[in-house]
């Protein structure tokens, strides 16, 4: 059985992939290097944001990969911050990655 990629490794590769696709990406908050949950904010640069978080994974899925779902769409910055604060109260070890992309692409299909 293969081990799942660590969060720090996955985030590093994801940021690089976004940058190669022409989007600006940065790690806003570092969580647990081994297994912290990862949340992605896609800033459309028009005052709206989409928020992605871990999808519920079934036992049939590949344990090495990570699946994401869009948790919210078209939020303003304050609403994103409120949601992330709630998530951090539940899981203080989470990661936050911000991607700036005018087209609203999360670049998750390639990961």
VMD Tcl script that builds the backbone (N, CA, C; Angstrom):
set m [mol new atoms 333]
animate dup $m
set s [atomselect $m all]
$s set {name element resname resid chain x y z} {
  {N N UNK 1 A 0.845 -1.181 0.000}
  {CA C UNK 1 A 0.000 0.000 0.000}
  {C C UNK 1 A 0.888 1.241 0.000}
  {N N UNK 2 A 0.626 2.166 -0.882}
  {CA C UNK 2 A 1.411 3.389 -0.974}
  {C C UNK 2 A 0.943 4.406 0.048}
  {N N UNK 3 A 1.875 5.199 0.519}
  {CA C UNK 3 A 1.547 6.235 1.492}
  {C C UNK 3 A 0.986 7.465 0.781}
  {N N UNK 4 A 0.126 8.156 1.472}
  {CA C UNK 4 A -0.443 9.398 0.952}
  {C C UNK 4 A 0.626 10.489 0.983}
  {N N UNK 5 A 0.611 11.364 -0.009}
  {CA C UNK 5 A 1.547 12.477 -0.022}
  {C C UNK 5 A 1.323 13.359 1.196}
  {N N UNK 6 A 2.394 13.852 1.772}
  {CA C UNK 6 A 2.249 14.750 2.913}
  {C C UNK 6 A 1.651 16.072 2.446}
  {N N UNK 7 A 1.039 16.795 3.366}
  {CA C UNK 7 A 0.417 18.074 3.019}
  {C C UNK 7 A 1.436 19.079 2.510}
  {N N UNK 8 A 2.595 19.161 3.168}
  {CA C UNK 8 A 3.587 20.141 2.729}
  {C C UNK 8 A 4.099 19.841 1.325}
  {N N UNK 9 A 4.281 18.582 0.999}
  {CA C UNK 9 A 4.724 18.202 -0.341}
  {C C UNK 9 A 3.648 18.528 -1.368}
  {N N UNK 10 A 2.394 18.169 -1.068}
  {CA C UNK 10 A 1.291 18.409 -1.985}
  {C C UNK 10 A 1.124 19.902 -2.245}
  {N N UNK 11 A 1.153 20.708 -1.193}
  {CA C UNK 11 A 0.979 22.161 -1.342}
  {C C UNK 11 A 2.109 22.750 -2.175}
  {N N UNK 12 A 3.328 22.332 -1.928}
  {CA C UNK 12 A 4.461 22.836 -2.698}
  {C C UNK 12 A 4.285 22.539 -4.187}
  {N N UNK 13 A 3.899 21.327 -4.516}
  {CA C UNK 13 A 3.678 20.942 -5.913}
  {C C UNK 13 A 2.493 21.702 -6.513}
  {N N UNK 14 A 1.446 21.900 -5.728}
  {CA C UNK 14 A 0.260 22.615 -6.204}
  {C C UNK 14 A 0.581 24.080 -6.523}
  {N N UNK 15 A 1.309 24.743 -5.643}
  {CA C UNK 15 A 1.689 26.142 -5.876}
  {C C UNK 15 A 2.511 26.236 -7.157}
  {N N UNK 16 A 3.422 25.329 -7.340}
  {CA C UNK 16 A 4.256 25.326 -8.555}
  {C C UNK 16 A 3.401 25.117 -9.799}
  {N N UNK 17 A 2.445 24.192 -9.731}
  {CA C UNK 17 A 1.569 23.920 -10.879}
  {C C UNK 17 A 0.749 25.164 -11.234}
  {N N UNK 18 A 0.222 25.844 -10.238}
  {CA C UNK 18 A -0.539 27.076 -10.480}
  {C C UNK 18 A 0.332 28.114 -11.165}
  {N N UNK 19 A 1.541 28.276 -10.672}
  {CA C UNK 19 A 2.450 29.259 -11.247}
  {C C UNK 19 A 2.809 28.916 -12.695}
  {N N UNK 20 A 2.996 27.639 -12.965}
  {CA C UNK 20 A 3.294 27.221 -14.343}
  {C C UNK 20 A 2.114 27.488 -15.277}
  {N N UNK 21 A 0.890 27.484 -14.726}
  {CA C UNK 21 A -0.309 27.754 -15.516}
  {C C UNK 21 A -0.584 29.255 -15.640}
  {N N UNK 22 A 0.275 30.079 -15.053}
  {CA C UNK 22 A 0.127 31.519 -15.171}
  {C C UNK 22 A -0.658 32.185 -14.060}
  {N N UNK 23 A -0.976 31.447 -13.011}
  {CA C UNK 23 A -1.708 32.016 -11.877}
  {C C UNK 23 A -0.723 32.285 -10.743}
  {N N UNK 24 A -1.021 33.310 -9.969}
  {CA C UNK 24 A -0.202 33.606 -8.792}
  {C C UNK 24 A -0.775 32.802 -7.630}
  {N N UNK 25 A 0.067 32.056 -6.937}
  {CA C UNK 25 A -0.377 31.251 -5.801}
  {C C UNK 25 A 0.605 31.419 -4.653}
  {N N UNK 26 A 0.061 31.466 -3.446}
  {CA C UNK 26 A 0.917 31.570 -2.270}
  {C C UNK 26 A 0.306 30.806 -1.107}
  {N N UNK 27 A 1.178 30.380 -0.226}
  {CA C UNK 27 A 0.738 29.695 0.989}
  {C C UNK 27 A 0.499 30.773 2.035}
  {N N UNK 28 A -0.745 30.958 2.407}
  {CA C UNK 28 A -1.082 31.977 3.389}
  {C C UNK 28 A -0.953 31.461 4.809}
  {N N UNK 29 A -1.190 30.171 4.983}
  {CA C UNK 29 A -1.087 29.578 6.319}
  {C C UNK 29 A -0.558 28.155 6.184}
  {N N UNK 30 A 0.485 27.871 6.945}
  {CA C UNK 30 A 1.062 26.523 6.952}
  {C C UNK 30 A 0.466 25.742 8.114}
  {N N UNK 31 A 0.005 24.566 7.805}
  {CA C UNK 31 A -0.561 23.696 8.827}
  {C C UNK 31 A 0.388 22.567 9.161}
  {N N UNK 32 A -0.174 21.476 9.586}
  {CA C UNK 32 A 0.622 20.295 9.906}
  {C C UNK 32 A 1.299 19.791 8.634}
  {N N UNK 33 A 2.631 19.647 8.659}
  {CA C UNK 33 A 3.333 19.205 7.452}
  {C C UNK 33 A 2.911 17.824 6.971}
  {N N UNK 34 A 2.540 16.961 7.895}
  {CA C UNK 34 A 2.227 15.588 7.524}
  {C C UNK 34 A 0.811 15.412 6.993}
  {N N UNK 35 A -0.176 15.947 7.696}
  {CA C UNK 35 A -1.547 15.596 7.336}
  {C C UNK 35 A -2.552 16.717 7.546}
  {N N UNK 36 A -2.130 17.962 7.542}
  {CA C UNK 36 A -3.070 19.065 7.719}
  {C C UNK 36 A -4.037 19.161 6.549}
  {N N UNK 37 A -5.296 19.464 6.841}
  {CA C UNK 37 A -6.289 19.680 5.789}
  {C C UNK 37 A -5.887 20.912 4.987}
  {N N UNK 38 A -6.231 20.912 3.703}
  {CA C UNK 38 A -5.839 21.995 2.813}
  {C C UNK 38 A -7.096 22.697 2.294}
  {N N UNK 39 A -7.120 24.021 2.436}
  {CA C UNK 39 A -8.197 24.846 1.901}
  {C C UNK 39 A -7.594 25.787 0.870}
  {N N UNK 40 A -8.316 25.977 -0.221}
  {CA C UNK 40 A -7.835 26.800 -1.315}
  {C C UNK 40 A -8.840 27.918 -1.568}
  {N N UNK 41 A -8.331 29.145 -1.564}
  {CA C UNK 41 A -9.146 30.312 -1.883}
  {C C UNK 41 A -8.757 30.760 -3.288}
  {N N UNK 42 A -9.728 30.813 -4.182}
  {CA C UNK 42 A -9.477 31.320 -5.528}
  {C C UNK 42 A -10.023 32.739 -5.587}
  {N N UNK 43 A -9.105 33.689 -5.664}
  {CA C UNK 43 A -9.447 35.106 -5.748}
  {C C UNK 43 A -9.560 35.470 -7.222}
  {N N UNK 44 A -10.761 35.849 -7.633}
  {CA C UNK 44 A -11.001 36.181 -9.041}
  {C C UNK 44 A -10.567 37.608 -9.391}
  {N N UNK 45 A -10.038 38.330 -8.415}
  {CA C UNK 45 A -9.546 39.682 -8.603}
  {C C UNK 45 A -10.652 40.658 -9.008}
  {N N UNK 46 A -11.900 40.305 -8.666}
  {CA C UNK 46 A -13.032 41.192 -8.904}
  {C C UNK 46 A -13.879 41.310 -7.623}
  {N N UNK 47 A -13.217 41.070 -6.492}
  {CA C UNK 47 A -13.824 41.096 -5.165}
  {C C UNK 47 A -14.690 39.870 -4.864}
  {N N UNK 48 A -14.574 38.833 -5.680}
  {CA C UNK 48 A -15.263 37.582 -5.376}
  {C C UNK 48 A -14.239 36.457 -5.264}
  {N N UNK 49 A -14.590 35.485 -4.452}
  {CA C UNK 49 A -13.692 34.364 -4.169}
  {C C UNK 49 A -14.488 33.068 -4.136}
  {N N UNK 50 A -13.826 32.006 -4.523}
  {CA C UNK 50 A -14.372 30.668 -4.360}
  {C C UNK 50 A -13.529 29.966 -3.307}
  {N N UNK 51 A -14.149 29.095 -2.548}
  {CA C UNK 51 A -13.444 28.369 -1.493}
  {C C UNK 51 A -13.566 26.876 -1.739}
  {N N UNK 52 A -12.423 26.206 -1.743}
  {CA C UNK 52 A -12.359 24.758 -1.914}
  {C C UNK 52 A -11.799 24.141 -0.646}
  {N N UNK 53 A -12.293 22.962 -0.320}
  {CA C UNK 53 A -11.798 22.244 0.839}
  {C C UNK 53 A -11.797 20.755 0.566}
  {N N UNK 54 A -11.331 19.987 1.528}
  {CA C UNK 54 A -11.253 18.538 1.343}
  {C C UNK 54 A -12.634 17.934 1.102}
  {N N UNK 55 A -12.722 17.084 0.096}
  {CA C UNK 55 A -13.954 16.357 -0.178}
  {C C UNK 55 A -13.971 15.098 0.673}
  {N N UNK 56 A -15.144 14.658 0.992}
  {CA C UNK 56 A -15.258 13.390 1.708}
  {C C UNK 56 A -14.795 12.300 0.758}
  {N N UNK 57 A -13.867 11.481 1.232}
  {CA C UNK 57 A -13.276 10.469 0.369}
  {C C UNK 57 A -13.774 9.093 0.769}
  {N N UNK 58 A -14.135 8.332 -0.241}
  {CA C UNK 58 A -14.590 6.966 0.016}
  {C C UNK 58 A -13.385 6.036 0.103}
  {N N UNK 59 A -13.619 4.872 0.638}
  {CA C UNK 59 A -12.531 3.898 0.760}
  {C C UNK 59 A -12.055 3.413 -0.599}
  {N N UNK 60 A -12.880 3.556 -1.625}
  {CA C UNK 60 A -12.512 3.067 -2.957}
  {C C UNK 60 A -11.532 3.988 -3.663}
  {N N UNK 61 A -11.407 5.217 -3.199}
  {CA C UNK 61 A -10.516 6.163 -3.865}
  {C C UNK 61 A -9.059 5.862 -3.562}
  {N N UNK 62 A -8.209 6.355 -4.436}
  {CA C UNK 62 A -6.768 6.232 -4.267}
  {C C UNK 62 A -6.358 7.022 -3.023}
  {N N UNK 63 A -5.740 6.365 -2.043}
  {CA C UNK 63 A -5.404 7.023 -0.784}
  {C C UNK 63 A -4.252 8.015 -0.928}
  {N N UNK 64 A -3.510 7.959 -2.028}
  {CA C UNK 64 A -2.406 8.895 -2.215}
  {C C UNK 64 A -2.901 10.253 -2.679}
  {N N UNK 65 A -3.989 10.267 -3.414}
  {CA C UNK 65 A -4.501 11.509 -3.974}
  {C C UNK 65 A -5.314 12.297 -2.973}
  {N N UNK 66 A -5.628 13.500 -3.357}
  {CA C UNK 66 A -6.480 14.363 -2.535}
  {C C UNK 66 A -7.619 14.822 -3.419}
  {N N UNK 67 A -8.808 14.805 -2.863}
  {CA C UNK 67 A -9.984 15.260 -3.588}
  {C C UNK 67 A -10.506 16.525 -2.918}
  {N N UNK 68 A -10.944 17.468 -3.749}
  {CA C UNK 68 A -11.448 18.742 -3.248}
  {C C UNK 68 A -12.846 18.975 -3.780}
  {N N UNK 69 A -13.601 19.759 -3.023}
  {CA C UNK 69 A -14.904 20.194 -3.494}
  {C C UNK 69 A -15.029 21.691 -3.259}
  {N N UNK 70 A -15.821 22.328 -4.121}
  {CA C UNK 70 A -16.059 23.756 -3.936}
  {C C UNK 70 A -17.061 23.900 -2.798}
  {N N UNK 71 A -16.637 24.566 -1.745}
  {CA C UNK 71 A -17.474 24.752 -0.569}
  {C C UNK 71 A -18.338 25.998 -0.682}
  {N N UNK 72 A -17.854 26.997 -1.420}
  {CA C UNK 72 A -18.591 28.245 -1.595}
  {C C UNK 72 A -18.103 28.929 -2.859}
  {N N UNK 73 A -19.002 29.700 -3.467}
  {CA C UNK 73 A -18.681 30.383 -4.722}
  {C C UNK 73 A -19.128 31.839 -4.639}
  {N N UNK 74 A -18.295 32.740 -5.155}
  {CA C UNK 74 A -18.653 34.143 -5.252}
  {C C UNK 74 A -18.715 34.894 -3.937}
  {N N UNK 75 A -17.935 34.456 -2.948}
  {CA C UNK 75 A -17.941 35.122 -1.642}
  {C C UNK 75 A -17.080 36.378 -1.657}
  {N N UNK 76 A -17.455 37.345 -0.819}
  {CA C UNK 76 A -16.558 38.491 -0.639}
  {C C UNK 76 A -15.477 38.091 0.362}
  {N N UNK 77 A -14.462 38.938 0.489}
  {CA C UNK 77 A -13.323 38.610 1.344}
  {C C UNK 77 A -13.694 38.366 2.790}
  {N N UNK 78 A -14.631 39.135 3.329}
  {CA C UNK 78 A -15.046 38.971 4.715}
  {C C UNK 78 A -15.711 37.615 4.948}
  {N N UNK 79 A -16.555 37.203 4.028}
  {CA C UNK 79 A -17.217 35.903 4.161}
  {C C UNK 79 A -16.209 34.751 4.109}
  {N N UNK 80 A -15.198 34.890 3.264}
  {CA C UNK 80 A -14.143 33.868 3.189}
  {C C UNK 80 A -13.418 33.787 4.528}
  {N N UNK 81 A -13.047 34.943 5.081}
  {CA C UNK 81 A -12.335 34.966 6.362}
  {C C UNK 81 A -13.170 34.352 7.474}
  {N N UNK 82 A -14.449 34.650 7.513}
  {CA C UNK 82 A -15.315 34.070 8.544}
  {C C UNK 82 A -15.365 32.555 8.422}
  {N N UNK 83 A -15.488 32.066 7.205}
  {CA C UNK 83 A -15.536 30.611 6.994}
  {C C UNK 83 A -14.219 29.957 7.399}
  {N N UNK 84 A -13.100 30.575 7.021}
  {CA C UNK 84 A -11.798 30.008 7.374}
  {C C UNK 84 A -11.566 30.047 8.888}
  {N N UNK 85 A -12.028 31.086 9.548}
  {CA C UNK 85 A -11.898 31.150 11.013}
  {C C UNK 85 A -12.670 30.007 11.670}
  {N N UNK 86 A -13.865 29.709 11.175}
  {CA C UNK 86 A -14.633 28.573 11.709}
  {C C UNK 86 A -13.876 27.267 11.490}
  {N N UNK 87 A -13.308 27.108 10.302}
  {CA C UNK 87 A -12.551 25.885 10.002}
  {C C UNK 87 A -11.330 25.770 10.913}
  {N N UNK 88 A -10.643 26.889 11.192}
  {CA C UNK 88 A -9.447 26.853 12.044}
  {C C UNK 88 A -9.792 26.531 13.495}
  {N N UNK 89 A -10.981 26.930 13.947}
  {CA C UNK 89 A -11.402 26.544 15.302}
  {C C UNK 89 A -11.603 25.036 15.389}
  {N N UNK 90 A -12.078 24.450 14.299}
  {CA C UNK 90 A -12.291 23.004 14.246}
  {C C UNK 90 A -10.979 22.251 14.035}
  {N N UNK 91 A -10.104 22.789 13.192}
  {CA C UNK 91 A -8.840 22.123 12.847}
  {C C UNK 91 A -7.720 23.165 12.782}
  {N N UNK 92 A -6.995 23.365 13.889}
  {CA C UNK 92 A -5.937 24.384 13.903}
  {C C UNK 92 A -4.717 24.027 13.048}
  {N N UNK 93 A -4.661 22.816 12.514}
  {CA C UNK 93 A -3.512 22.382 11.714}
  {C C UNK 93 A -3.734 22.515 10.211}
  {N N UNK 94 A -4.750 23.258 9.793}
  {CA C UNK 94 A -5.053 23.332 8.365}
  {C C UNK 94 A -4.135 24.285 7.608}
  {N N UNK 95 A -4.087 24.076 6.322}
  {CA C UNK 95 A -3.322 24.910 5.391}
  {C C UNK 95 A -4.287 25.810 4.636}
  {N N UNK 96 A -3.831 27.002 4.258}
  {CA C UNK 96 A -4.607 27.884 3.388}
  {C C UNK 96 A -3.705 28.317 2.240}
  {N N UNK 97 A -4.164 28.045 1.023}
  {CA C UNK 97 A -3.454 28.454 -0.184}
  {C C UNK 97 A -4.361 29.425 -0.928}
  {N N UNK 98 A -3.809 30.549 -1.363}
  {CA C UNK 98 A -4.566 31.538 -2.123}
  {C C UNK 98 A -4.051 31.539 -3.556}
  {N N UNK 99 A -4.990 31.446 -4.498}
  {CA C UNK 99 A -4.673 31.463 -5.918}
  {C C UNK 99 A -5.382 32.662 -6.530}
  {N N UNK 100 A -4.633 33.515 -7.206}
  {CA C UNK 100 A -5.234 34.644 -7.915}
  {C C UNK 100 A -5.371 34.253 -9.379}
  {N N UNK 101 A -6.629 34.204 -9.840}
  {CA C UNK 101 A -6.891 33.806 -11.216}
  {C C UNK 101 A -8.172 34.495 -11.682}
  {N N UNK 102 A -8.055 35.411 -12.623}
  {CA C UNK 102 A -9.211 36.173 -13.111}
  {C C UNK 102 A -10.308 35.278 -13.681}
  {N N UNK 103 A -9.939 34.120 -14.195}
  {CA C UNK 103 A -10.921 33.192 -14.764}
  {C C UNK 103 A -11.521 32.265 -13.708}
  {N N UNK 104 A -11.058 32.365 -12.472}
  {CA C UNK 104 A -11.609 31.550 -11.387}
  {C C UNK 104 A -11.195 30.096 -11.414}
  {N N UNK 105 A -10.085 29.817 -12.068}
  {CA C UNK 105 A -9.619 28.428 -12.143}
  {C C UNK 105 A -8.893 28.050 -10.850}
  {N N UNK 106 A -9.220 26.894 -10.335}
  {CA C UNK 106 A -8.565 26.398 -9.119}
  {C C UNK 106 A -7.338 25.562 -9.440}
  {N N UNK 107 A -7.209 25.110 -10.678}
  {CA C UNK 107 A -6.063 24.295 -11.109}
  {C C UNK 107 A -5.974 22.978 -10.328}
  {N N UNK 108 A -7.117 22.447 -9.936}
  {CA C UNK 108 A -7.136 21.204 -9.176}
  {C C UNK 108 A -7.252 19.971 -10.073}
  {N N UNK 109 A -7.754 20.139 -11.261}
  {CA C UNK 109 A -7.925 18.985 -12.146}
  {C C UNK 109 A -6.592 18.386 -12.556}
  {N N UNK 110 A -5.521 19.161 -12.493}
  {CA C UNK 110 A -4.211 18.682 -12.923}
  {C C UNK 110 A -3.445 17.998 -11.789}
  {N N UNK 111 A -3.926 18.126 -10.541}
  {CA C UNK 111 A -3.141 17.604 -9.427}
  {C C UNK 111 A -3.445 16.149 -9.176}
}
mol reanalyze $m
mol bondsrecalc $m
mol representation Tube
mol addrep $m
